């Protein structure tokens, strides 16, 4: 299995593939991901790809 969700659907919705796919894409294009968040407030995720 290429991707494995770390939490059950009872804890978090979705398939768990979103950030894993973003990471794979950024790695393949020499980019990077930044993330910051606060519990109960949400998260900000920035994806950088070279031009």
mmCIF file of the N, C-alpha and C atoms, coordinates in Angstrom:
data_MODEL
# 
_entry.id   MODEL 
# 
loop_
_atom_site.group_PDB 
_atom_site.id 
_atom_site.type_symbol 
_atom_site.label_atom_id 
_atom_site.label_alt_id 
_atom_site.label_comp_id 
_atom_site.label_asym_id 
_atom_site.label_entity_id 
_atom_site.label_seq_id 
_atom_site.pdbx_PDB_ins_code 
_atom_site.Cartn_x 
_atom_site.Cartn_y 
_atom_site.Cartn_z 
_atom_site.occupancy 
_atom_site.B_iso_or_equiv 
_atom_site.pdbx_formal_charge 
_atom_site.auth_seq_id 
_atom_site.auth_comp_id 
_atom_site.auth_asym_id 
_atom_site.auth_atom_id 
_atom_site.pdbx_PDB_model_num 
ATOM 1   N N  . UNK A 1 1  ? 0.851   -1.171 0.000   1.00 0.00 ? 1  UNK A N  1 
ATOM 2   C CA . UNK A 1 1  ? 0.000   0.000  0.000   1.00 0.00 ? 1  UNK A CA 1 
ATOM 3   C C  . UNK A 1 1  ? 0.899   1.237  0.000   1.00 0.00 ? 1  UNK A C  1 
ATOM 4   N N  . UNK A 1 2  ? 0.688   2.123  -0.960  1.00 0.00 ? 2  UNK A N  1 
ATOM 5   C CA . UNK A 1 2  ? 1.511   3.315  -1.092  1.00 0.00 ? 2  UNK A CA 1 
ATOM 6   C C  . UNK A 1 2  ? 1.213   4.344  -0.002  1.00 0.00 ? 2  UNK A C  1 
ATOM 7   N N  . UNK A 1 3  ? -0.064  4.565  0.294   1.00 0.00 ? 3  UNK A N  1 
ATOM 8   C CA . UNK A 1 3  ? -0.464  5.523  1.316   1.00 0.00 ? 3  UNK A CA 1 
ATOM 9   C C  . UNK A 1 3  ? -1.262  4.811  2.389   1.00 0.00 ? 3  UNK A C  1 
ATOM 10  N N  . UNK A 1 4  ? -1.063  5.201  3.612   1.00 0.00 ? 4  UNK A N  1 
ATOM 11  C CA . UNK A 1 4  ? -1.817  4.608  4.710   1.00 0.00 ? 4  UNK A CA 1 
ATOM 12  C C  . UNK A 1 4  ? -2.306  5.726  5.628   1.00 0.00 ? 4  UNK A C  1 
ATOM 13  N N  . UNK A 1 5  ? -3.612  5.749  5.862   1.00 0.00 ? 5  UNK A N  1 
ATOM 14  C CA . UNK A 1 5  ? -4.198  6.754  6.737   1.00 0.00 ? 5  UNK A CA 1 
ATOM 15  C C  . UNK A 1 5  ? -3.843  6.424  8.186   1.00 0.00 ? 5  UNK A C  1 
ATOM 16  N N  . UNK A 1 6  ? -3.429  7.453  8.938   1.00 0.00 ? 6  UNK A N  1 
ATOM 17  C CA . UNK A 1 6  ? -2.985  7.236  10.307  1.00 0.00 ? 6  UNK A CA 1 
ATOM 18  C C  . UNK A 1 6  ? -4.116  7.241  11.324  1.00 0.00 ? 6  UNK A C  1 
ATOM 19  N N  . UNK A 1 7  ? -5.254  7.832  10.977  1.00 0.00 ? 7  UNK A N  1 
ATOM 20  C CA . UNK A 1 7  ? -6.387  7.928  11.902  1.00 0.00 ? 7  UNK A CA 1 
ATOM 21  C C  . UNK A 1 7  ? -7.627  7.316  11.259  1.00 0.00 ? 7  UNK A C  1 
ATOM 22  N N  . UNK A 1 8  ? -8.566  6.878  12.083  1.00 0.00 ? 8  UNK A N  1 
ATOM 23  C CA . UNK A 1 8  ? -9.795  6.281  11.558  1.00 0.00 ? 8  UNK A CA 1 
ATOM 24  C C  . UNK A 1 8  ? -10.729 7.369  11.027  1.00 0.00 ? 8  UNK A C  1 
ATOM 25  N N  . UNK A 1 9  ? -11.716 6.960  10.247  1.00 0.00 ? 9  UNK A N  1 
ATOM 26  C CA . UNK A 1 9  ? -12.710 7.909  9.726   1.00 0.00 ? 9  UNK A CA 1 
ATOM 27  C C  . UNK A 1 9  ? -13.546 8.522  10.848  1.00 0.00 ? 9  UNK A C  1 
ATOM 28  N N  . UNK A 1 10 ? -13.609 7.850  11.990  1.00 0.00 ? 10 UNK A N  1 
ATOM 29  C CA . UNK A 1 10 ? -14.320 8.416  13.142  1.00 0.00 ? 10 UNK A CA 1 
ATOM 30  C C  . UNK A 1 10 ? -13.592 9.647  13.681  1.00 0.00 ? 10 UNK A C  1 
ATOM 31  N N  . UNK A 1 11 ? -12.272 9.661  13.568  1.00 0.00 ? 11 UNK A N  1 
ATOM 32  C CA . UNK A 1 11 ? -11.475 10.782 14.071  1.00 0.00 ? 11 UNK A CA 1 
ATOM 33  C C  . UNK A 1 11 ? -11.386 11.920 13.048  1.00 0.00 ? 11 UNK A C  1 
ATOM 34  N N  . UNK A 1 12 ? -11.147 11.576 11.774  1.00 0.00 ? 12 UNK A N  1 
ATOM 35  C CA . UNK A 1 12 ? -10.980 12.565 10.716  1.00 0.00 ? 12 UNK A CA 1 
ATOM 36  C C  . UNK A 1 12 ? -11.643 12.056 9.444   1.00 0.00 ? 12 UNK A C  1 
ATOM 37  N N  . UNK A 1 13 ? -12.340 12.949 8.737   1.00 0.00 ? 13 UNK A N  1 
ATOM 38  C CA . UNK A 1 13 ? -12.968 12.584 7.472   1.00 0.00 ? 13 UNK A CA 1 
ATOM 39  C C  . UNK A 1 13 ? -11.914 12.507 6.369   1.00 0.00 ? 13 UNK A C  1 
ATOM 40  N N  . UNK A 1 14 ? -12.298 11.964 5.239   1.00 0.00 ? 14 UNK A N  1 
ATOM 41  C CA . UNK A 1 14 ? -11.432 11.933 4.068   1.00 0.00 ? 14 UNK A CA 1 
ATOM 42  C C  . UNK A 1 14 ? -10.647 10.645 3.949   1.00 0.00 ? 14 UNK A C  1 
ATOM 43  N N  . UNK A 1 15 ? -9.972  10.544 2.805   1.00 0.00 ? 15 UNK A N  1 
ATOM 44  C CA . UNK A 1 15 ? -9.212  9.338  2.505   1.00 0.00 ? 15 UNK A CA 1 
ATOM 45  C C  . UNK A 1 15 ? -7.778  9.404  3.034   1.00 0.00 ? 15 UNK A C  1 
ATOM 46  N N  . UNK A 1 16 ? -7.318  10.593 3.401   1.00 0.00 ? 16 UNK A N  1 
ATOM 47  C CA . UNK A 1 16 ? -5.957  10.726 3.908   1.00 0.00 ? 16 UNK A CA 1 
ATOM 48  C C  . UNK A 1 16 ? -4.895  10.821 2.834   1.00 0.00 ? 16 UNK A C  1 
ATOM 49  N N  . UNK A 1 17 ? -5.283  11.122 1.608   1.00 0.00 ? 17 UNK A N  1 
ATOM 50  C CA . UNK A 1 17 ? -4.323  11.161 0.503   1.00 0.00 ? 17 UNK A CA 1 
ATOM 51  C C  . UNK A 1 17 ? -3.844  12.569 0.152   1.00 0.00 ? 17 UNK A C  1 
ATOM 52  N N  . UNK A 1 18 ? -4.570  13.587 0.538   1.00 0.00 ? 18 UNK A N  1 
ATOM 53  C CA . UNK A 1 18 ? -4.299  14.952 0.089   1.00 0.00 ? 18 UNK A CA 1 
ATOM 54  C C  . UNK A 1 18 ? -2.865  15.409 0.281   1.00 0.00 ? 18 UNK A C  1 
ATOM 55  N N  . UNK A 1 19 ? -2.403  15.489 1.520   1.00 0.00 ? 19 UNK A N  1 
ATOM 56  C CA . UNK A 1 19 ? -1.050  15.982 1.761   1.00 0.00 ? 19 UNK A CA 1 
ATOM 57  C C  . UNK A 1 19 ? 0.020   15.008 1.295   1.00 0.00 ? 19 UNK A C  1 
ATOM 58  N N  . UNK A 1 20 ? -0.275  13.729 1.335   1.00 0.00 ? 20 UNK A N  1 
ATOM 59  C CA . UNK A 1 20 ? 0.695   12.746 0.840   1.00 0.00 ? 20 UNK A CA 1 
ATOM 60  C C  . UNK A 1 20 ? 0.939   12.945 -0.657  1.00 0.00 ? 20 UNK A C  1 
ATOM 61  N N  . UNK A 1 21 ? -0.120  13.204 -1.407  1.00 0.00 ? 21 UNK A N  1 
ATOM 62  C CA . UNK A 1 21 ? 0.046   13.464 -2.846  1.00 0.00 ? 21 UNK A CA 1 
ATOM 63  C C  . UNK A 1 21 ? 0.769   14.781 -3.081  1.00 0.00 ? 21 UNK A C  1 
ATOM 64  N N  . UNK A 1 22 ? 0.427   15.809 -2.311  1.00 0.00 ? 22 UNK A N  1 
ATOM 65  C CA . UNK A 1 22 ? 1.121   17.093 -2.434  1.00 0.00 ? 22 UNK A CA 1 
ATOM 66  C C  . UNK A 1 22 ? 2.607   16.936 -2.161  1.00 0.00 ? 22 UNK A C  1 
ATOM 67  N N  . UNK A 1 23 ? 2.956   16.160 -1.151  1.00 0.00 ? 23 UNK A N  1 
ATOM 68  C CA . UNK A 1 23 ? 4.360   15.927 -0.806  1.00 0.00 ? 23 UNK A CA 1 
ATOM 69  C C  . UNK A 1 23 ? 5.087   15.227 -1.948  1.00 0.00 ? 23 UNK A C  1 
ATOM 70  N N  . UNK A 1 24 ? 4.464   14.228 -2.524  1.00 0.00 ? 24 UNK A N  1 
ATOM 71  C CA . UNK A 1 24 ? 5.080   13.494 -3.634  1.00 0.00 ? 24 UNK A CA 1 
ATOM 72  C C  . UNK A 1 24 ? 5.300   14.419 -4.833  1.00 0.00 ? 24 UNK A C  1 
ATOM 73  N N  . UNK A 1 25 ? 4.328   15.257 -5.131  1.00 0.00 ? 25 UNK A N  1 
ATOM 74  C CA . UNK A 1 25 ? 4.441   16.190 -6.259  1.00 0.00 ? 25 UNK A CA 1 
ATOM 75  C C  . UNK A 1 25 ? 5.545   17.213 -5.998  1.00 0.00 ? 25 UNK A C  1 
ATOM 76  N N  . UNK A 1 26 ? 5.556   17.811 -4.805  1.00 0.00 ? 26 UNK A N  1 
ATOM 77  C CA . UNK A 1 26 ? 6.580   18.816 -4.513  1.00 0.00 ? 26 UNK A CA 1 
ATOM 78  C C  . UNK A 1 26 ? 7.976   18.191 -4.523  1.00 0.00 ? 26 UNK A C  1 
ATOM 79  N N  . UNK A 1 27 ? 8.118   16.994 -4.009  1.00 0.00 ? 27 UNK A N  1 
ATOM 80  C CA . UNK A 1 27 ? 9.419   16.312 -4.042  1.00 0.00 ? 27 UNK A CA 1 
ATOM 81  C C  . UNK A 1 27 ? 9.889   16.088 -5.484  1.00 0.00 ? 27 UNK A C  1 
ATOM 82  N N  . UNK A 1 28 ? 8.975   15.684 -6.351  1.00 0.00 ? 28 UNK A N  1 
ATOM 83  C CA . UNK A 1 28 ? 9.325   15.415 -7.752  1.00 0.00 ? 28 UNK A CA 1 
ATOM 84  C C  . UNK A 1 28 ? 9.676   16.682 -8.525  1.00 0.00 ? 28 UNK A C  1 
ATOM 85  N N  . UNK A 1 29 ? 9.236   17.848 -8.029  1.00 0.00 ? 29 UNK A N  1 
ATOM 86  C CA . UNK A 1 29 ? 9.485   19.108 -8.735  1.00 0.00 ? 29 UNK A CA 1 
ATOM 87  C C  . UNK A 1 29 ? 10.392  20.050 -7.948  1.00 0.00 ? 29 UNK A C  1 
ATOM 88  N N  . UNK A 1 30 ? 11.135  19.514 -6.998  1.00 0.00 ? 30 UNK A N  1 
ATOM 89  C CA . UNK A 1 30 ? 12.074  20.298 -6.179  1.00 0.00 ? 30 UNK A CA 1 
ATOM 90  C C  . UNK A 1 30 ? 11.390  21.445 -5.444  1.00 0.00 ? 30 UNK A C  1 
ATOM 91  N N  . UNK A 1 31 ? 10.184  21.205 -5.005  1.00 0.00 ? 31 UNK A N  1 
ATOM 92  C CA . UNK A 1 31 ? 9.457   22.198 -4.224  1.00 0.00 ? 31 UNK A CA 1 
ATOM 93  C C  . UNK A 1 31 ? 9.433   21.801 -2.765  1.00 0.00 ? 31 UNK A C  1 
ATOM 94  N N  . UNK A 1 32 ? 8.612   22.504 -1.996  1.00 0.00 ? 32 UNK A N  1 
ATOM 95  C CA . UNK A 1 32 ? 8.488   22.162 -0.585  1.00 0.00 ? 32 UNK A CA 1 
ATOM 96  C C  . UNK A 1 32 ? 7.143   22.621 -0.045  1.00 0.00 ? 32 UNK A C  1 
ATOM 97  N N  . UNK A 1 33 ? 6.801   22.119 1.120   1.00 0.00 ? 33 UNK A N  1 
ATOM 98  C CA . UNK A 1 33 ? 5.537   22.431 1.793   1.00 0.00 ? 33 UNK A CA 1 
ATOM 99  C C  . UNK A 1 33 ? 5.863   23.015 3.154   1.00 0.00 ? 33 UNK A C  1 
ATOM 100 N N  . UNK A 1 34 ? 5.150   24.088 3.498   1.00 0.00 ? 34 UNK A N  1 
ATOM 101 C CA . UNK A 1 34 ? 5.221   24.653 4.845   1.00 0.00 ? 34 UNK A CA 1 
ATOM 102 C C  . UNK A 1 34 ? 3.838   24.541 5.463   1.00 0.00 ? 34 UNK A C  1 
ATOM 103 N N  . UNK A 1 35 ? 3.799   24.241 6.739   1.00 0.00 ? 35 UNK A N  1 
ATOM 104 C CA . UNK A 1 35 ? 2.513   24.141 7.430   1.00 0.00 ? 35 UNK A CA 1 
ATOM 105 C C  . UNK A 1 35 ? 2.641   24.736 8.819   1.00 0.00 ? 35 UNK A C  1 
ATOM 106 N N  . UNK A 1 36 ? 1.593   25.426 9.235   1.00 0.00 ? 36 UNK A N  1 
ATOM 107 C CA . UNK A 1 36 ? 1.529   25.922 10.606  1.00 0.00 ? 36 UNK A CA 1 
ATOM 108 C C  . UNK A 1 36 ? 0.077   25.833 11.044  1.00 0.00 ? 36 UNK A C  1 
ATOM 109 N N  . UNK A 1 37 ? -0.122  25.578 12.295  1.00 0.00 ? 37 UNK A N  1 
ATOM 110 C CA . UNK A 1 37 ? -1.482  25.439 12.784  1.00 0.00 ? 37 UNK A CA 1 
ATOM 111 C C  . UNK A 1 37 ? -1.548  25.527 14.281  1.00 0.00 ? 37 UNK A C  1 
ATOM 112 N N  . UNK A 1 38 ? -2.763  25.636 14.748  1.00 0.00 ? 38 UNK A N  1 
ATOM 113 C CA . UNK A 1 38 ? -3.024  25.695 16.174  1.00 0.00 ? 38 UNK A CA 1 
ATOM 114 C C  . UNK A 1 38 ? -4.243  24.823 16.455  1.00 0.00 ? 38 UNK A C  1 
ATOM 115 N N  . UNK A 1 39 ? -4.121  23.972 17.431  1.00 0.00 ? 39 UNK A N  1 
ATOM 116 C CA . UNK A 1 39 ? -5.196  23.047 17.748  1.00 0.00 ? 39 UNK A CA 1 
ATOM 117 C C  . UNK A 1 39 ? -6.495  23.807 17.979  1.00 0.00 ? 39 UNK A C  1 
ATOM 118 N N  . UNK A 1 40 ? -7.543  23.348 17.320  1.00 0.00 ? 40 UNK A N  1 
ATOM 119 C CA . UNK A 1 40 ? -8.856  23.965 17.441  1.00 0.00 ? 40 UNK A CA 1 
ATOM 120 C C  . UNK A 1 40 ? -9.042  25.202 16.580  1.00 0.00 ? 40 UNK A C  1 
ATOM 121 N N  . UNK A 1 41 ? -7.975  25.664 15.914  1.00 0.00 ? 41 UNK A N  1 
ATOM 122 C CA . UNK A 1 41 ? -8.044  26.875 15.093  1.00 0.00 ? 41 UNK A CA 1 
ATOM 123 C C  . UNK A 1 41 ? -7.891  26.585 13.602  1.00 0.00 ? 41 UNK A C  1 
ATOM 124 N N  . UNK A 1 42 ? -7.365  25.430 13.253  1.00 0.00 ? 42 UNK A N  1 
ATOM 125 C CA . UNK A 1 42 ? -7.144  25.096 11.857  1.00 0.00 ? 42 UNK A CA 1 
ATOM 126 C C  . UNK A 1 42 ? -5.678  25.180 11.496  1.00 0.00 ? 42 UNK A C  1 
ATOM 127 N N  . UNK A 1 43 ? -5.404  25.109 10.204  1.00 0.00 ? 43 UNK A N  1 
ATOM 128 C CA . UNK A 1 43 ? -4.013  25.090 9.746   1.00 0.00 ? 43 UNK A CA 1 
ATOM 129 C C  . UNK A 1 43 ? -3.896  25.876 8.446   1.00 0.00 ? 43 UNK A C  1 
ATOM 130 N N  . UNK A 1 44 ? -2.705  26.405 8.223   1.00 0.00 ? 44 UNK A N  1 
ATOM 131 C CA . UNK A 1 44 ? -2.353  27.065 6.975   1.00 0.00 ? 44 UNK A CA 1 
ATOM 132 C C  . UNK A 1 44 ? -1.252  26.231 6.345   1.00 0.00 ? 44 UNK A C  1 
ATOM 133 N N  . UNK A 1 45 ? -1.484  25.809 5.116   1.00 0.00 ? 45 UNK A N  1 
ATOM 134 C CA . UNK A 1 45 ? -0.519  24.978 4.404   1.00 0.00 ? 45 UNK A CA 1 
ATOM 135 C C  . UNK A 1 45 ? -0.133  25.707 3.122   1.00 0.00 ? 45 UNK A C  1 
ATOM 136 N N  . UNK A 1 46 ? 1.164   25.921 2.950   1.00 0.00 ? 46 UNK A N  1 
ATOM 137 C CA . UNK A 1 46 ? 1.689   26.588 1.752   1.00 0.00 ? 46 UNK A CA 1 
ATOM 138 C C  . UNK A 1 46 ? 2.477   25.559 0.936   1.00 0.00 ? 46 UNK A C  1 
ATOM 139 N N  . UNK A 1 47 ? 2.215   25.557 -0.365  1.00 0.00 ? 47 UNK A N  1 
ATOM 140 C CA . UNK A 1 47 ? 2.914   24.658 -1.276  1.00 0.00 ? 47 UNK A CA 1 
ATOM 141 C C  . UNK A 1 47 ? 3.707   25.508 -2.251  1.00 0.00 ? 47 UNK A C  1 
ATOM 142 N N  . UNK A 1 48 ? 5.012   25.274 -2.319  1.00 0.00 ? 48 UNK A N  1 
ATOM 143 C CA . UNK A 1 48 ? 5.898   26.056 -3.183  1.00 0.00 ? 48 UNK A CA 1 
ATOM 144 C C  . UNK A 1 48 ? 6.469   25.165 -4.275  1.00 0.00 ? 48 UNK A C  1 
ATOM 145 N N  . UNK A 1 49 ? 6.326   25.618 -5.514  1.00 0.00 ? 49 UNK A N  1 
ATOM 146 C CA . UNK A 1 49 ? 6.904   24.925 -6.666  1.00 0.00 ? 49 UNK A CA 1 
ATOM 147 C C  . UNK A 1 49 ? 7.733   25.936 -7.442  1.00 0.00 ? 49 UNK A C  1 
ATOM 148 N N  . UNK A 1 50 ? 8.910   25.549 -7.932  1.00 0.00 ? 50 UNK A N  1 
ATOM 149 C CA . UNK A 1 50 ? 9.733   26.491 -8.694  1.00 0.00 ? 50 UNK A CA 1 
ATOM 150 C C  . UNK A 1 50 ? 9.084   26.813 -10.038 1.00 0.00 ? 50 UNK A C  1 
ATOM 151 N N  . UNK A 1 51 ? 9.366   28.006 -10.506 1.00 0.00 ? 51 UNK A N  1 
ATOM 152 C CA . UNK A 1 51 ? 8.813   28.434 -11.808 1.00 0.00 ? 51 UNK A CA 1 
ATOM 153 C C  . UNK A 1 51 ? 9.776   28.040 -12.907 1.00 0.00 ? 51 UNK A C  1 
# 
